[in-house]
């Protein structure tokens, strides 16, 4: 019995073990709960600080992205502002252009034909002189003395001739009383004095001619240049420089060169009897100086340049052309009548085609292939693909695609000769003019419209007479400005 009781007591300690385990189980959770209450406020504080610094940036970023998406959606639905022109029926003139030099039709270097002292100058340098007007006077007295001497010698020889003739007449009457030798001598004397009289007459004429040469006159009408010799100097007929130069300016000529490949077409027109028109422009091809006609073609081609010289004549009544002046010559060789004309800016080219953006009645654009003819200045002729009266886009094509909606600002599109100047309508990131009383400038980040014409700075650069534009970067109103905006349909 006792042994059994001892064994029962030995087996009882495991029942006390749960009490120890219960003490451990209750102590461990209390320790963990104390650590959790320390870290939770720290984590909340860190999250709050992080949100304080990061949230504004995230909000601004996502807000900007949303605003940008909204603007992109608005721009997709908004018509693209463009400048349009209307094709028309007209004449296309075909020209050949060449560099030219104004050349006097005649140039004369005035020289003296006798030697002597220059006594008088009868002109003002640079003036226009007429043919026959006196220019220089050389001392005529030496030639007058020569004339008087020749006249005196002639009188002497005439008297001797008269005496010789009288002797010959006596010998004829008394022919039987004189010898044949005496008769022949008398006849020879008559012939000798007749020759002397002729020599004397020639000397007189030479002296008179020298007197005439002592007064130098203008050989043609033109502009006389600067004098080369001053009054009082001795001049000679052998002087190399001469006395002055006269250039004929009315009419005047222009020499210009064209490539040899152009000769057949020009010759063909000249053989028809047509007078080809030549226009002379200034160095910058901005101002037309004169209009003339083609006079002649040089007889040979310059082998070094492969060009041939052409000569045109101009009336030059207003004196616009001056000798040795550089001009741009434009030769009219043909005219295409009744063709379709558009501004050259409307012609677009790709690697595979030449096309225009044509505005349809519903306000969308169509990319239409065209066959282009000759061009001159800012005009181009269309052989096919476009009809007269159709509207084509001349500016703003970089944003267009087939089917894009466009706006020309509600104004009348310009014709092919007078396209609309400036962009009109409403857009984002472009300068636009809108309204009857003022203008509007829609900037990069904002848009707005009105009719006042003053400058506000809300959103971005927004010229608006009413309310300012609103955009992503708003604020900073500068108030009305004193700079007016033109009231036309486009910003000038």
C-alpha positions in Angstrom: 0.0 0.0 0.0 2.6 2.3 1.0 4.5 1.6 -2.1 1.6 2.4 -4.2 1.0 5.7 -2.4 4.7 6.7 -3.0 4.3 5.9 -6.7 1.2 8.0 -6.8 3.0 11.0 -5.2 5.8 10.7 -7.7 3.3 10.8 -10.5 1.6 14.0 -9.2 4.3 16.7 -10.1 3.2 16.8 -13.7 0.0 18.2 -12.6 1.9 21.2 -11.1 3.6 21.8 -14.4 0.5 23.6 -16.0 0.7 26.2 -13.3 4.2 27.1 -14.3 3.3 27.1 -17.9 0.3 29.3 -17.2 2.6 31.8 -15.5 4.9 31.9 -18.5 2.0 32.3 -21.0 0.7 35.3 -19.1 4.0 37.0 -18.7 5.2 36.8 -22.4 2.2 38.5 -24.0 2.4 41.4 -21.6 6.0 42.0 -22.7 5.2 41.9 -26.4 2.2 44.3 -26.0 4.5 46.9 -24.4 6.9 46.9 -27.4 4.0 47.3 -29.9 2.7 50.4 -28.2 6.2 52.0 -28.6 6.6 51.3 -32.4 3.0 52.1 -33.6 3.3 55.9 -32.8 6.8 56.0 -34.4 5.4 54.4 -37.6 2.4 56.7 -37.7 4.7 59.7 -37.2 7.0 58.6 -40.1 4.1 58.0 -42.4 2.7 61.4 -41.6 6.0 63.1 -42.3 6.4 61.2 -45.6 2.9 62.1 -46.7 3.5 65.7 -45.7 6.5 66.0 -48.0 5.5 63.6 -50.9 1.8 64.2 -51.2 2.0 67.8 -52.7 4.4 66.6 -55.3 2.3 63.6 -56.2 -0.8 65.7 -56.3 0.9 68.3 -58.5 2.2 65.6 -60.8 -1.1 63.8 -61.2 -3.0 67.0 -61.4 -0.7 68.3 -64.2 -1.0 65.0 -66.0 -4.8 65.2 -65.8 -4.8 68.8 -67.0 -2.5 67.9 -69.8 -4.7 65.0 -70.8 -7.7 67.3 -70.7 -5.9 69.8 -72.9 -4.9 67.1 -75.3 -8.5 65.9 -75.5 -9.6 69.5 -76.0 -7.0 70.1 -78.7 -8.0 66.9 -80.5 -11.6 68.1 -80.8 -10.7 71.7 -81.5 -10.2 72.9 -85.1 -6.6 73.6 -86.1 -6.0 77.2 -87.1 -4.6 77.6 -90.6 -4.2 80.2 -93.3 -6.0 79.4 -96.6 -6.1 80.8 -100.1 -8.5 80.3 -103.0 -7.2 79.0 -106.3 -8.1 81.1 -109.3 -7.9 81.2 -113.1 -5.1 83.5 -114.4 -2.1 83.8 -116.8 1.3 82.4 -115.9 4.2 84.2 -117.4 7.3 82.2 -118.1 10.5 84.1 -117.6 14.2 83.5 -118.0 16.5 85.3 -115.5 20.0 86.5 -116.0 22.6 88.8 -114.6 23.2 91.9 -116.7 25.1 95.2 -116.9 23.7 98.5 -118.2 25.7 99.6 -121.3 25.4 102.9 -123.1 24.0 102.5 -126.6 26.9 104.7 -127.8 30.0 105.9 -126.0 32.3 108.6 -127.4 35.6 109.9 -126.1 35.9 113.6 -127.1 39.4 114.3 -128.5 41.1 117.3 -130.2 41.9 117.0 -133.9 44.4 119.9 -133.8 47.2 121.0 -131.5 46.8 124.2 -129.5 46.0 125.8 -126.2 42.6 125.0 -124.6 41.0 128.4 -124.2 37.5 127.7 -123.0 35.2 124.9 -121.6 31.6 125.4 -122.4 29.9 122.7 -120.3 29.3 121.7 -116.7 30.5 118.3 -115.7 27.8 115.6 -115.6 25.2 117.6 -117.6 23.3 116.3 -120.6 24.6 117.8 -123.9 22.9 117.8 -127.2 24.5 117.0 -130.5 26.3 120.0 -132.0 26.6 122.0 -128.8 30.1 123.6 -128.3 32.2 121.9 -125.6 35.8 123.1 -125.9 37.5 126.0 -127.7 41.1 125.9 -128.8 43.1 129.0 -129.7 42.3 129.6 -133.4 44.8 132.3 -134.1 47.6 130.1 -135.5 45.2 128.6 -138.0 43.9 132.0 -139.0 47.4 133.1 -139.8 47.9 129.9 -141.9 44.7 130.8 -143.7 45.8 134.4 -144.4 49.2 133.1 -145.7 47.6 130.6 -148.0 45.3 133.3 -149.4 48.2 135.7 -150.1 50.1 132.9 -151.8 47.1 132.1 -153.9 46.7 135.8 -155.0 50.3 135.8 -156.1 49.9 132.5 -158.0 46.7 133.7 -159.6 48.5 136.8 -160.9 51.3 134.7 -162.3 48.8 132.4 -163.9 47.1 135.4 -165.5 50.4 136.6 -167.0 51.2 133.1 -168.3 47.9 132.9 -170.0 48.4 136.3 -171.7 51.9 135.2 -173.0 50.4 132.0 -174.3 47.7 133.9 -176.2 50.3 136.2 -177.8 52.3 133.2 -178.9 49.2 131.7 -180.5 48.6 134.8 -182.4 52.2 135.1 -183.5 52.7 131.4 -183.9 54.7 131.8 -187.1 57.0 134.4 -185.5 58.0 132.2 -182.5 59.5 128.9 -182.2 57.7 125.8 -181.1 59.9 125.7 -178.0 58.7 129.1 -176.8 55.1 128.1 -177.5 55.5 125.0 -175.4 57.1 126.8 -172.6 54.3 129.4 -172.4 51.7 126.6 -172.3 53.7 124.8 -169.5 53.8 128.0 -167.5 50.1 128.3 -167.6 49.6 124.7 -166.4 52.2 125.2 -163.6 50.5 128.3 -162.2 47.1 126.6 -162.4 48.5 123.9 -160.2 49.9 126.4 -157.8 46.6 128.1 -157.5 45.0 124.7 -156.6 47.7 124.1 -154.0 47.0 127.5 -152.5 43.3 126.8 -152.4 43.9 123.5 -150.6 46.1 125.3 -148.0 43.2 127.8 -147.5 40.7 125.0 -147.0 43.1 123.2 -144.5 43.4 126.4 -142.5 39.7 126.9 -142.5 39.2 123.3 -141.4 41.7 123.7 -138.5 39.8 126.8 -137.5 36.6 124.7 -137.4 38.4 122.0 -135.4 39.4 124.5 -132.9 35.8 124.6 -131.7 34.9 121.1 -130.5 31.2 120.2 -130.4 29.2 117.3 -129.0 29.1 114.4 -131.6 25.9 113.0 -130.0 23.3 113.6 -127.4 24.1 112.2 -124.0 25.5 112.7 -120.6 29.1 114.1 -120.5 31.4 113.0 -117.8 34.2 114.7 -115.9 36.7 116.8 -117.9 40.1 115.3 -118.2 42.0 118.5 -119.1 41.7 121.9 -117.5 41.4 125.2 -119.3 44.8 126.7 -120.3 46.6 123.5 -121.0 48.2 122.6 -124.3 46.4 119.7 -125.9 47.5 117.6 -128.9 45.7 115.4 -131.3 47.9 112.5 -130.2 46.8 112.6 -126.5 45.7 109.2 -125.4 43.1 110.1 -122.8 41.0 112.6 -124.7 39.1 115.5 -123.2 35.9 114.0 -121.9 33.5 111.0 -122.4 29.9 111.2 -123.6 27.5 108.3 -123.0 24.2 108.0 -124.8 21.5 107.2 -122.2 18.3 107.6 -124.1 17.9 104.9 -125.3 20.2 102.6 -123.3 21.2 98.9 -123.6 21.5 96.0 -121.1 23.8 93.1 -121.8 22.9 89.9 -119.9 23.7 86.2 -120.2 21.6 83.1 -120.3 22.4 79.5 -120.5 22.9 78.1 -124.0 20.0 75.6 -123.4 17.6 78.6 -123.6 18.7 79.7 -127.0 16.3 77.5 -129.1 13.2 78.8 -127.3 14.2 82.4 -127.5 15.2 82.1 -131.2 11.9 80.4 -131.9 9.9 83.3 -130.5 12.1 85.9 -132.3 11.6 84.1 -135.6 7.8 84.5 -135.2 8.4 88.3 -135.3 7.5 88.7 -131.6 9.1 91.5 -129.6 10.2 89.8 -126.4 9.8 92.0 -123.3 12.7 92.4 -121.0 12.4 93.8 -117.4 15.3 95.2 -115.5 15.3 94.8 -111.7 17.6 96.1 -109.1 20.3 94.0 -107.3 17.8 92.7 -104.7 15.1 91.9 -107.3 12.7 94.0 -105.4 12.1 97.0 -107.6 11.5 97.0 -111.4 13.7 99.7 -112.9 12.6 99.7 -116.5 11.0 97.7 -119.3 12.4 97.2 -122.7 12.6 94.8 -125.6 15.2 92.2 -126.8 17.4 93.7 -129.5 19.9 91.0 -130.5 21.6 87.8 -129.6 25.4 87.4 -129.7 26.8 85.4 -132.6 28.6 82.8 -130.5 28.5 81.0 -127.2 31.1 81.6 -124.5 32.8 78.3 -124.2 34.1 78.9 -120.7 30.7 79.5 -119.1 28.4 77.9 -121.6 26.3 81.0 -121.9 25.4 83.5 -124.6 25.0 87.2 -124.3 21.7 89.0 -125.1 21.2 92.7 -125.7 18.1 94.5 -124.8 17.2 98.2 -125.4 15.3 100.4 -123.0 13.9 103.9 -123.6 15.2 105.1 -120.2 13.2 108.3 -120.3 13.2 108.6 -116.6 17.0 107.9 -116.3 16.5 105.0 -114.0 19.3 103.0 -115.7 22.9 104.2 -115.5 26.0 103.0 -117.4 27.8 100.0 -115.8 24.9 99.5 -113.3 24.3 95.9 -112.2 20.8 94.7 -112.9 18.8 91.4 -112.9 17.3 91.0 -116.4 14.1 89.0 -116.8 13.1 87.9 -120.3 9.5 87.0 -121.0 9.5 84.0 -123.4 6.0 82.7 -123.1 2.6 83.1 -121.4 0.2 80.3 -120.3 -3.3 81.6 -120.6 -6.2 80.5 -118.4 -4.4 78.2 -116.0 -5.2 77.5 -112.3 -2.9 79.5 -110.0 -2.2 78.9 -106.3 0.4 80.4 -103.9 3.6 78.5 -104.0 3.3 78.0 -100.2 0.3 75.7 -100.8 2.4 73.2 -102.7 3.7 70.3 -100.4 6.1 67.6 -101.5 6.8 64.1 -100.2 9.2 61.5 -101.4 6.4 60.0 -103.5 4.1 62.8 -104.5 3.3 66.5 -104.8 0.1 67.5 -103.1 -2.0 70.2 -101.5 -4.3 70.3 -98.5 -7.7 71.2 -99.8 -10.4 72.4 -97.4 -13.7 70.7 -98.0 -17.1 72.2 -97.2 -17.4 70.4 -93.9 -14.3 72.1 -92.6 -11.9 69.1 -92.9 -8.9 68.9 -95.1 -8.1 66.5 -97.9 -4.6 65.6 -99.1 -4.9 65.8 -102.9 -2.1 65.0 -105.4 -1.6 67.6 -108.0 0.6 68.1 -111.1 2.6 71.3 -110.8 3.4 73.5 -113.8 5.8 76.5 -114.0 6.3 78.8 -111.1 7.0 82.5 -111.0 7.6 84.4 -107.8 5.0 83.3 -105.2 2.6 81.9 -107.8 2.5 78.3 -109.2 0.4 77.0 -111.9 -1.5 73.7 -111.5 -1.8 71.4 -114.6 -4.3 69.0 -113.0 -5.7 67.9 -109.6 -7.2 71.2 -108.5 -10.1 73.4 -109.8 -10.5 77.1 -109.6 -12.3 78.3 -106.5 -11.1 75.6 -104.1 -9.5 76.6 -100.8 -6.0 75.3 -100.1 -3.9 75.6 -96.9 -0.9 77.9 -97.2 0.2 78.0 -93.6 -0.1 75.6 -90.6 0.3 72.4 -92.7 2.7 70.9 -90.2 -0.1 69.9 -87.9 -2.5 68.6 -90.5 -3.5 65.1 -91.4 -6.2 63.9 -93.9 -9.5 64.5 -92.3 -8.3 67.1 -89.7 -10.7 69.9 -88.9 -9.4 73.3 -89.6 -10.4 76.9 -88.9 -9.5 79.9 -90.9 -10.8 82.3 -88.2 -14.1 83.0 -89.9 -12.5 85.4 -92.2 -12.6 85.3 -96.0 -9.8 83.2 -97.3 -7.4 85.2 -99.5 -7.1 84.6 -103.2 -4.1 83.2 -104.9 -2.8 86.7 -105.4 -3.7 88.0 -101.9 -3.7 85.1 -99.4 -4.7 85.7 -95.8 -1.8 87.2 -93.9 -1.5 85.8 -90.4 -3.1 83.0 -88.5 -6.6 83.4 -87.2 -8.9 81.3 -85.1 -8.4 79.7 -81.7 -5.6 77.4 -80.6 -3.1 76.5 -77.9 0.5 77.3 -78.2 0.1 79.7 -81.2 -0.5 83.3 -81.7 -4.1 83.9 -82.8 -6.2 86.9 -83.4 -9.9 86.9 -82.7 -12.7 89.3 -82.3 -13.9 92.4 -83.9 -12.5 94.8 -81.4 -9.2 93.3 -80.3 -6.9 90.4 -80.5 -6.0 87.3 -78.6 -2.8 85.4 -77.9 -3.2 81.9 -76.6 0.0 80.8 -75.0 1.5 77.5 -74.2 -0.4 76.6 -71.0 -3.6 78.6 -71.2 -6.3 79.8 -73.5 -8.9 82.5 -73.5 -10.7 84.8 -75.7 -12.3 88.2 -75.6 -12.6 91.5 -77.5 -10.7 94.1 -75.5 -7.2 94.1 -76.8 -5.1 94.4 -73.6 -2.6 92.0 -72.1 -3.4 89.8 -69.1 -1.1 87.2 -67.6 -3.3 84.5 -66.1 -2.4 81.0 -67.1 0.3 82.1 -69.5 0.8 84.7 -72.2 -2.8 85.6 -73.0 -3.7 88.7 -74.9 -7.3 89.2 -74.0 -9.5 92.2 -73.7 -12.1 90.4 -71.5 -11.3 87.8 -69.0 -7.8 86.3 -68.8 -7.1 82.8 -69.9 -7.0 80.0 -67.5 -4.3 77.3 -67.6 -2.1 75.0 -65.6 0.2 77.7 -64.4 -2.2 80.4 -63.3 -1.9 83.5 -61.3 0.2 86.6 -61.5 -2.3 89.0 -63.1 -0.4 92.0 -64.5 -3.5 93.9 -65.3 -4.2 95.7 -68.6 -1.3 96.7 -70.7 -0.8 99.8 -72.8 0.3 97.7 -75.8 -2.7 97.4 -78.1 -3.4 94.4 -80.2 -4.4 94.9 -83.8 -8.1 94.6 -84.3 -7.8 92.5 -87.5 -8.5 88.8 -87.6 -4.8 88.0 -87.2 -1.9 89.3 -85.2 0.3 91.5 -87.3 
